Amino acid sequence: MIYRETGQFKASYAADQAIFRLVEDRIGMGAILFLAFVVMPLVGSQYWLETIMLPFLIYSLAAIGLNLLTGYAGQLSLGTGGFMACGAFSAYKLATAFPDLHVLLVLVLAGSITAAVGILFGLPSLRIKGFYLAVATLAAQFFLLWLFNRVPWFTNYSSSGVISAPPLAIFGDIWVTGFEATPVAKYLFTLSLVSILALAAKNMTRLKIGRAWMAIRDMDIAAEIIGIRPMTTKLSAFAISSFYCGIAGALWAFVYTGAVEALAFEINVSFRVLFMIIIGGLGTICGSFMGAAFIVLLPIFLNNTLLALGLAEAVALASHLEAMIMGALIIFFLIVEPHGLARLWQILKEKLRRWPFPY
């Protein structure tokens, strides 16, 4: 009785094609945004805002970028970590070479540079696909990290190879990077940016470019026959996906860790983001957030729960139990619903709409 579309009539095409067509969906999204933008900054501690929420939001943004490429366009990629590193180092070079640039302009330019790199490494997708394309993007991952480690120009000739991100302000004295930035400012800045980019990604999937991605994903030969250009469609997917991953890498280096280093974006980052979209759901923006929550937030909850219950006296034992439980949960959810957590949420909403006669 709480989730019905009976009586909710649409009087225009715009209302019928809205992202949130039902009043319940709009109320739910409004409640989530209220909790994220108002309640969390007021009640959240520094540990919650910086250690838990920041990596969750940044990984969610990277998962959205990979989901646009793999989930919507069907192009398998294992180079997410390399593209994130490209965004981080691009933002660092821009911030140090042009210290007067606004932080938003630094992020947009860093994402644009990463998009150009993504197009370059997306060229093999015009001839190969599937696991062969995954190997090609894996080569991009190794090459980019090797480049940032071996060429001292990217680190401004630092002897250690680990460089501190310069402080940047959103406006006035409100800093979002550096030692003067407060946890609330960094959290709200990241949350606002991720929310805007997530909304943009959702709208892109509903436009002509998103439908072209899905047509190429489902059957590329048929898509080409009906007039969709594979080269433009595939390279646009690589460009936009890399743009999102580049901004995520810049946020990781500038806002979260405060240091720019290639070791933070090794191959395990690429696999981690890939697991997020597989568990959350391929081809869904909501699934990117669910997968990031499953990979980032659930281990912290399990670890704290085990220690609180006294089931793991040693921290090392708690970590092993956490890994075992996480592995079992991943297998369980993939068996129950191979299409991810987003599909489970969709099934739950469909059952609520037909209650008390769900099927």
C-alpha positions in Angstrom: 0.0 0.0 0.0 3.0 2.3 0.3 4.3 1.9 -3.2 1.6 2.4 -5.8 1.3 4.2 -9.1 -2.5 4.0 -9.1 -3.9 7.5 -9.6 -0.5 9.1 -10.5 -1.5 10.2 -14.0 1.0 11.9 -16.4 -0.2 14.9 -18.3 2.8 15.5 -20.4 5.6 13.5 -22.1 8.2 15.2 -19.9 6.4 13.9 -16.8 6.1 10.4 -18.3 9.8 10.3 -19.2 11.1 11.7 -15.8 13.8 9.8 -14.0 11.6 9.4 -10.9 8.1 8.9 -12.2 6.4 8.0 -8.9 5.9 10.3 -5.9 7.4 7.5 -3.7 10.6 7.5 -5.7 10.9 11.3 -5.5 10.3 11.2 -1.7 12.8 8.4 -1.2 15.5 10.2 -3.2 14.8 13.4 -1.4 15.2 11.6 1.9 18.5 10.1 0.8 19.8 13.5 -0.3 18.7 15.1 2.9 20.5 12.5 5.0 23.6 12.9 2.9 23.8 16.7 2.6 22.3 17.7 6.0 22.3 14.9 8.6 25.7 13.3 7.8 27.7 16.6 8.1 26.0 17.4 11.4 26.3 14.1 13.1 29.2 12.4 11.3 32.6 12.4 13.0 35.9 13.1 11.3 36.4 9.3 11.0 33.1 8.8 9.3 33.4 11.7 6.9 37.1 11.2 5.9 37.8 7.5 6.3 34.5 6.0 5.3 32.4 8.3 3.2 35.1 9.9 1.1 36.4 6.6 -0.4 32.8 5.3 -0.8 31.9 8.4 -2.9 35.1 8.4 -4.9 34.8 4.6 -5.7 31.2 5.2 -6.6 32.3 7.8 -9.2 34.9 5.5 -10.6 32.3 2.6 -10.7 29.9 4.9 -12.6 32.6 5.6 -15.2 33.4 1.9 -15.7 29.7 1.1 -15.8 29.2 3.5 -18.6 31.9 1.7 -20.6 31.3 -2.0 -19.6 27.7 -2.1 -18.4 26.1 0.2 -21.1 28.6 0.0 -24.0 29.7 -3.6 -23.4 33.4 -2.8 -23.6 35.3 -4.7 -21.0 38.1 -2.7 -19.4 40.8 -3.5 -16.8 42.5 -0.1 -17.0 40.4 1.8 -14.5 43.3 2.2 -12.0 45.6 3.6 -14.8 43.0 6.1 -15.9 42.5 7.2 -12.2 46.3 7.7 -11.9 46.2 9.7 -15.1 43.6 12.0 -13.7 45.5 12.4 -10.4 48.8 13.3 -12.1 47.1 15.5 -14.6 45.4 17.5 -11.8 48.8 17.7 -9.9 50.6 19.1 -13.0 47.8 21.6 -13.7 47.6 22.7 -10.0 51.3 23.3 -9.8 51.9 24.8 -13.2 48.8 27.1 -12.9 48.3 27.7 -9.2 45.5 30.3 -9.8 43.2 27.8 -11.5 40.0 27.0 -9.7 39.7 23.6 -8.2 36.7 22.7 -10.4 38.6 23.8 -13.6 41.5 21.7 -12.5 39.3 18.6 -12.1 37.5 19.2 -15.4 40.8 19.7 -17.3 42.3 16.6 -15.6 39.2 14.6 -16.6 39.5 15.9 -20.2 43.2 14.9 -20.4 42.2 11.5 -19.1 39.4 11.3 -21.7 42.0 11.9 -24.5 44.2 9.1 -23.1 41.1 6.9 -22.9 40.4 7.5 -26.6 43.9 6.5 -27.4 43.7 3.3 -25.5 40.2 2.7 -26.8 41.3 2.5 -30.4 41.9 -1.4 -30.1 38.1 -1.7 -29.4 37.5 -0.9 -33.1 39.0 -4.3 -34.0 38.8 -6.5 -30.9 36.3 -7.1 -28.1 35.7 -9.3 -25.1 38.7 -10.7 -23.3 41.1 -9.5 -26.0 40.0 -5.9 -25.3 40.4 -6.6 -21.6 44.0 -7.6 -22.2 44.6 -4.4 -24.2 43.2 -2.2 -21.5 45.3 -4.2 -18.9 48.3 -3.2 -21.0 47.2 0.5 -20.6 47.0 0.0 -16.8 50.7 -1.2 -16.7 52.0 1.3 -19.2 50.5 4.3 -17.5 51.8 3.3 -14.0 55.2 2.6 -15.5 55.2 6.0 -17.2 54.3 7.9 -14.0 56.9 6.0 -12.1 59.8 6.3 -14.6 59.4 9.8 -15.9 60.4 12.3 -13.2 58.6 15.2 -14.9 55.2 13.9 -13.7 56.4 14.2 -10.0 58.2 17.5 -10.6 61.5 15.6 -10.2 60.8 14.6 -6.6 63.4 12.1 -5.3 60.8 10.1 -3.4 58.3 9.8 -6.1 55.5 10.6 -3.6 54.3 14.2 -3.8 51.8 16.2 -1.7 48.8 17.6 -3.4 48.8 21.4 -3.3 46.0 23.1 -1.4 43.0 24.3 -3.4 39.9 26.3 -2.3 36.4 26.1 -3.7 35.9 29.8 -2.9 37.3 32.2 -0.4 38.8 30.5 2.6 36.8 27.3 2.2 39.6 24.8 1.3 38.8 21.4 -0.1 42.4 20.1 -0.3 45.4 20.4 1.8 45.9 20.6 5.6 43.5 23.6 6.0 40.5 21.7 4.5 37.9 20.6 7.1 36.3 17.1 6.9 32.9 18.6 6.3 34.1 20.8 3.4 35.9 17.9 1.7 32.8 15.6 2.2 30.3 18.1 0.9 32.5 19.1 -2.1 33.0 15.4 -3.1 29.3 14.6 -2.5 28.1 17.5 -4.6 30.5 16.6 -7.4 29.5 12.9 -7.4 25.8 13.8 -7.3 26.1 16.1 -10.3 28.1 13.6 -12.3 25.8 10.7 -11.4 22.8 12.7 -12.6 24.6 13.6 -15.8 25.4 9.9 -16.3 21.8 8.9 -15.7 20.6 11.4 -18.3 23.3 10.3 -20.8 22.0 6.8 -20.7 18.5 8.0 -21.6 19.7 10.2 -24.5 20.7 9.2 -28.1 24.3 8.5 -27.0 23.2 6.1 -24.3 20.9 4.2 -26.6 23.7 3.9 -29.1 26.0 2.4 -26.4 23.4 -0.2 -25.5 22.8 -1.0 -29.2 26.5 -1.6 -29.7 26.6 -3.7 -26.5 23.6 -5.9 -27.5 24.6 -6.5 -31.2 27.2 -4.4 -32.8 26.5 -5.6 -36.3 22.8 -4.9 -36.2 23.6 -1.5 -34.7 25.8 -0.6 -37.6 23.2 -1.7 -40.0 20.6 0.7 -38.6 23.0 3.6 -38.9 25.0 3.7 -35.6 28.7 4.3 -36.2 30.7 1.9 -34.1 33.9 4.0 -34.0 32.2 7.1 -32.7 30.1 5.2 -30.2 32.9 3.1 -28.8 35.4 5.9 -28.5 32.8 8.2 -26.9 32.2 5.5 -24.3 35.9 5.3 -23.6 36.2 9.1 -23.5 33.3 9.7 -21.0 34.3 6.7 -18.9 37.9 7.9 -18.7 36.7 11.4 -17.8 34.8 10.0 -14.8 37.7 7.8 -13.7 40.1 10.7 -14.1 38.0 13.0 -11.9 37.8 10.1 -9.4 41.5 9.7 -9.4 42.1 13.4 -8.9 39.6 13.4 -5.9 41.4 10.4 -4.4 44.8 12.1 -4.6 43.8 15.6 -3.7 40.8 15.3 -1.3 41.2 11.8 0.3 44.9 10.9 0.6 46.5 14.4 0.0 49.3 12.6 -1.9 49.9 11.8 -5.5 51.6 8.4 -6.1 51.2 5.8 -8.7 51.2 2.9 -6.1 47.8 4.0 -5.0 46.3 3.0 -8.4 47.7 -0.4 -9.0 45.9 -3.3 -10.7 44.0 -4.3 -7.6 42.1 -0.9 -7.9 41.0 -1.9 -11.4 39.7 -5.3 -10.2 38.1 -3.7 -7.2 36.1 -1.3 -9.3 35.2 -4.1 -11.7 33.9 -6.2 -8.8 31.8 -3.2 -7.7 29.8 -3.0 -11.0 29.4 -6.7 -11.2 28.1 -7.1 -7.7 26.0 -3.8 -7.9 24.7 -4.5 -11.4 25.9 -3.9 -14.9 24.1 -1.2 -16.8 22.7 0.7 -13.8 23.8 3.9 -12.1 22.2 2.8 -8.8 24.2 -0.4 -9.0 27.4 1.5 -9.0 26.6 3.0 -5.6 25.4 -0.4 -4.3 28.5 -2.1 -5.4 30.7 0.5 -3.9 28.8 0.3 -0.6 29.2 -3.5 -0.7 33.0 -3.4 -1.3 33.9 -0.4 0.8 31.3 -0.1 3.6 30.4 -3.7 4.3 33.9 -4.9 5.3 34.2 -2.0 7.8 30.8 -3.0 9.3 31.8 -6.7 9.4 35.1 -6.0 11.1 33.6 -3.7 13.7 30.8 -6.2 14.4 33.2 -9.1 14.8 35.4 -7.2 17.2 32.3 -5.9 19.1 30.9 -9.4 19.6 34.2 -10.7 20.7 34.3 -13.3 17.9 37.8 -12.3 16.8 40.2 -11.4 19.7 43.0 -10.5 17.4 42.8 -8.0 14.6 44.5 -10.3 12.2 41.9 -13.0 12.8 39.1 -10.4 12.4 40.6 -9.5 9.0 40.7 -13.1 7.9 37.1 -13.7 9.0 36.1 -10.5 7.2 37.6 -11.8 4.0 35.9 -15.2 4.3 32.5 -13.6 5.0 32.9 -11.1 2.2 33.7 -13.9 -0.3 30.8 -16.0 0.9 28.4 -13.0 0.5 29.7 -12.3 -3.0 29.1 -15.9 -4.1 25.7 -15.9 -2.4 24.5 -12.7 -4.1 25.8 -13.7 -7.5 24.0 -17.0 -7.2 20.7 -15.5 -6.0 20.8 -12.7 -8.6 23.6 -12.7 -11.3 22.4 -9.2 -12.5 23.5 -7.7 -9.2 22.1 -5.9 -6.2 20.3 -3.3 -8.3 18.2 -6.1 -9.9 17.3 -7.3 -6.4 16.1 -3.8 -5.5 14.1 -3.6 -8.7 12.4 -7.0 -8.0 11.6 -5.8 -4.5 10.0 -2.6 -5.8 8.0 -4.6 -8.3 6.7 -6.9 -5.6 5.7 -3.9 -3.5 3.8 -2.4 -6.4 1.7 -5.7 -6.7 1.3 -6.4 -3.0 -0.5 -8.4 -1.6 -0.4 -10.4 -4.8 3.3 -10.5 -5.8 4.6 -13.1 -8.1 
